[in-house]
Amino acid sequence: MNNEWPRNMLQLLSVAAFITFILFGGIAFTTAIILLLIYGNIYWQILCISYLIFFYIDFETPSKGGRGVGCEWVRNWRVWKHVVDYFPVDLVKTADFPADRNYLIAATPHGILCFGALINGMTNYSKWRRLFPQIRSKVLTLSINMLFPIFREAILSWGLSDSSAENINTLLSQSNDPIDPSNRDGFTSNAAIVMFGGAREAFLSAPNTYKVFLNSRKGFIRMAIQNGASLVPAVAFGETNVYDTTQSKTDSFVRKIQEIIKKYTTLAPVAFNGRGIFQQSFGLIPRRRPITLVVGAPIHINRNPESKDVSETEINDMHATFRKKLIELFETHKSKYIENHEKIHLEIA
């Protein structure tokens, strides 16, 4: 037990730092730059102005594919191993993924912070490189996250990029030719990982539940068809177990306020509770619960990428196929990751 304590504490502190950065990094760095511009000496002011000029020039990078796999030095930081081991976070591949095409991995549930998709896609300490050696992981995040200076550079260095339609189309239309200059980092194709339920799905997050928004979500289906990319269902088992949440009724005043905030910021203001550093009753740190991202078999789409016109019939048929495959994936694997799995099903709204 004594040998376990230092390692467990290191994992806890690593996750605490990670969560603090995700939740407050954007506001903190933005505030710091404003204060330095107002109160800093001339050297700090020149540095901040120089960075803001770069920020302006480089503004469209997140919506044009991001920065490849990110920065290998950052992805190899030892702290990520502690983050992976804390929950722990795992990755399961259920089928072969040829590296001659791009993929749109549509994952669910969103949970509060998408730990399953995020951690598996952003660090070299996950199993991604072993399971998908030639496929570049590209976790997609809300566009608003790319508006915060410095914070933006950090998440780009993890390999993240914008969840905008423009960026998804860029990633899914990229050449898979190994000699193409855009593949000089050693990867020949992209796997764009999107939480198709969006931040709104966070409103449904609660322990031991798998409630997802899918029936009205067809934009990602259209983009996969348009670009001839393979569509892949994925389920993050355990994602909803790391935080307790306060649920508000759909027609309540609180939910209406939440929806208004989400409409104008794209962020879902959900009240959630985890644990602290020295106690496990409350706090912002997620609880130590296993999360396993199970990636299903690709639904290959053979289509001429030059033809961008997609009929509603094509979209609806593929949507129905994806829905069926997602449910099958959940039902096939739930017994391995969910207690009392007979009573728990994927609830699709």
N, C-alpha and C positions, 0 to 999 in steps of 0.2 A: 504493500500500500504506500509506503514511504517513497518507493521508487517511482510510483505512478503519479504522485502529487505534483512534482515539478513539471512533468510533461503535460498533465491536464491543465495546470495553471497557465503554461505557455500557450497552449491551444486556446484557452479562454481569453487571454489577453490579446492574442492575435485576432480573434473574431471580434472582440470588443473594439479594437482599433479599426478593423475593416468596416464594421457597422457605423461607427462614428463618422468615418470618412464618407461613406455612402449617404448618410442622412444629413450631414451638416457641412461636408466639404465644399459644395458649390457655393453656399451662402458665405461660409467663412473666407474662402479665397477672394470672392467678389468684394466683400467688406474690406479685406486686407488691402486690396489694390486701391480701392477708393480712399482709404485712410492714408496710404502711402503717397498717393497723388496730392492729397491736401496737406498732410503734415510731415511727410518724409523729407529728407534732405535731397539735394539735387541729383545725387547718384541713384537713389531709389526711384525718383521721379523719371529719370532717363530710362532706367530699367523697365519700369512699368509701361511707359509710353512705347518703348521699343517692342515690348511683348504685345501690347494692344494693336500695334501696327501689324505685327505678324498674325495676330488673331483675325484681324480684318481680311488680310490677304488670303489666309488659309481657311476662311470661314466655311467654304463649301466642301472641304475634305470629308467630314463625317457623312455627307449625303452622296458622296461619290466613291463609296467603297471603304472609306476609313483609311487606316495605315496598314493594310495587309494583316498579318497575324499580330501586329503590334510590335512591342520591343521585347526581344528575347531575354534581355538582361532583367527586365521587370518581371516577365512571366516566370523566370527561374528563381525569383526571390524565395528564400527558405520559409518566409512567413506564410506563403500559400500552402505549403505542406501542412502546417499547423491548422490552417483554416479547413483544408480538405479532411484532415483526420478528426477535427473537433466533432462533426456531426455523427458519423463520417458521411461524406458525399461519394457516391459511386456512379458508375456509368455501365450500362449493359447494351450491347449491340445484338440484335436478333437476326440480322441478315447481312449479306455482302453488299458493299457499296462501291461499285466501279468508279474509278477516279476520272472517267472520261466525260463526266457531266456534272452539273451543279445541282444542289439540293436545297429545298426549303423545308427545314425541320419545324413543324408546327407543334409546339409543346403545350401541355396543360398539366395541372392547374397553375395559375399565376402565383397563388399565395400572396404573401406580403412583399417579398423582395426577390422572387424567382431564383432562389439559391441553387436549385438543381441545374438549371440551364446556365446560369451565370458562372458558377464556380467551375463547372465542367468545361466551359468554353474559354475561360480567360487565363488559365494557368497551365503550365506544363507538368504540374504535379497530379493532374487528373489523368484518367486513362485515355483521353482523346487521341493523343499522338500514337499510342499503341494500337488502338482499335481502328482509327481512321488516318493512317500514316501519310496519305497524299492529299487529304482534304482539309482545307483551311476553315477553322471554326470562326464564325462571325456572329456573335451574340448581338441582337438588335435591342437598342434601348430607346427610351422616349427622346424625341427631338429636343425637348426642353433641357435635358441634361447636357447637351452640347452647347448651350448658351452661357454656361458658367466658365469664366476664364480659369486656367490652371487645372481645375477639376476635369475639364474637357480633355486636356492633354493626358491626364492620368488614365482615364477610361479608354482613350484611344490607344494608349500603350498596352492595355490589356487585350487589344484586338477587337474591342467593341466598335459598333458604328450605329448610325441613325436608323430608326425604324420607319422612316418615310418611304413612300412608294417609289420615289426617285432612286433611293439607295438600294432598295430591294431589287428593283429592275437592273441596276448596275451590277450587283453581285450575281444575279441569276443569268445575266447575259454575257458574263466574262468568258473569254476563250479558255478552253481546257487543253490547248496545245502545250506540251511541256517546254517547247522552245520559245513560246510567247514571252516577250519581255515582262509582262505583268505577273508571270509565274517564276520570276527569278529567285523567289524565296524558297523554292523547292516544292511548293504545293501546286497542283494542277487544277484544282477545282474548289469551289466555295460551298460551305454548308451554312446558309443563313438560318439562324435559330430565332424564331419569333414566338412569343407567347400570344397566340391568336385571340385569346379572350381579353387581352389588354388589361390596363390598370383597373377597369371596371370590375373585372373578375375578383379583385381583391376584396370587394364588398361582400363576396360570398364565402370568403376563406374562413374556415373554422376547423378545429382538430377533428380528424377522422371523417372528413367529408370531402367529396370530389364533385363540386358543382362548377360547371363550366358554361361559358357563353360561346355558342357555336352556330346556332340556327340562323342568326342574322349576319354572321361573319363570313363573307365570301370574297373580300378583297384579296386575301392571300391566295385563294384558289385561282382567281383571275390572273394574278401575276405569275403563278407557277405555270399555268397553261400558256400564257403569252410568250414566256421565255423557254418553253419546253423543258423546264426543270423538273426533277423528280420530287414529288411531294411525300413527306415522311411524317407519320404520326408519332408522337412521343408523350410519355406520361412520367411526371416527376412524383413517384410514390413517396409519401412522407412530407411533401412540401408544405402542406397545411398544418402539420403537427408542431412546428417549431414556435408558433406564437398562438396565444389566445386572442380572440378578437371580440369586440362589442358589436353585435349585429343590430342594425337599425331596420325597421320595417320599410318595405318598398314605398309605401305611400306616406311615410312619416315626414315631419318637418325637417328632422335631422338629415334624412336621406336626400331630401330636395336640396338642402344646402350643400351636401356632399357632391351631388350631381352638378350643381352650378360651379363649384370649385373645380371639379374635374373637367367640365366643359371648357373653361377658360385657361386652365393650367396643364391639362392632361394628366395631372397627378390625382391619385385616389386618396383622399384624407380619411384613412381608416384608423380607428383607435385600436391599438394592439398592445399586448403585454407579453414579455418574455421573462428574463431573469437579470439579476445584477451580477457583479463580480464576486461579492461575498455572501449573497443570499439568492435563493431561487424562486422567490415569491413574485417579484416584479422587476421590471427594467426593460431596456431596449435590446439587450443581447438575446439572440434566439436560443431556445432550449436545445440541449444536446440530444437530437433525435436523428436517426438515419434518414438520408434522402437518396433515393436511387432514380436516376433518369434512365428509363428504359426506352430505347430508340427502336421503333418498329421497322418493318420492311418497306423499302421505297415503293411508291406507286409511280412507275415510270410513265412519263408523258412523251410520246413521240409526235412531235409537231414541228412544222416548218417555222423557225424563229423569225423569219422575215414577215410572216403573216401575223399581224398584231390584233386583228379583229377576232374577238371571241364571242360566241353566241351565248345567250342566257341558258340555252339547253346544255351546252358544254359545261358551263359553270355549275349548274344544278346537278348534272350527272356526276361530276367529279366531287362535288360537295357531299353527295349521298354516299359515294364510294369512300371518301375520307372518313365520314362519320361512322360508317360500318367498320372500317379498319381500326379506328380509334377505340371503339367499344370492344372489338375483339382483342385488341392489345391489352386493354385494361382487364378484361375478364380472364384472359389467359395467364397474366402475371400477378394478379392481385393477391393470390394465396401465399405468395412468397414474401410479401411486404406489408400486408394488412392483417391485423388481428380481427377475428370475427368477420372474416371477409365475405362470408355468405350473406351478411346483412347489408353490405356496402356495395353500391353500384355507381357508375358514372352518371351523374344527373346533368342532363344537357338542356339548357334553356336557349 
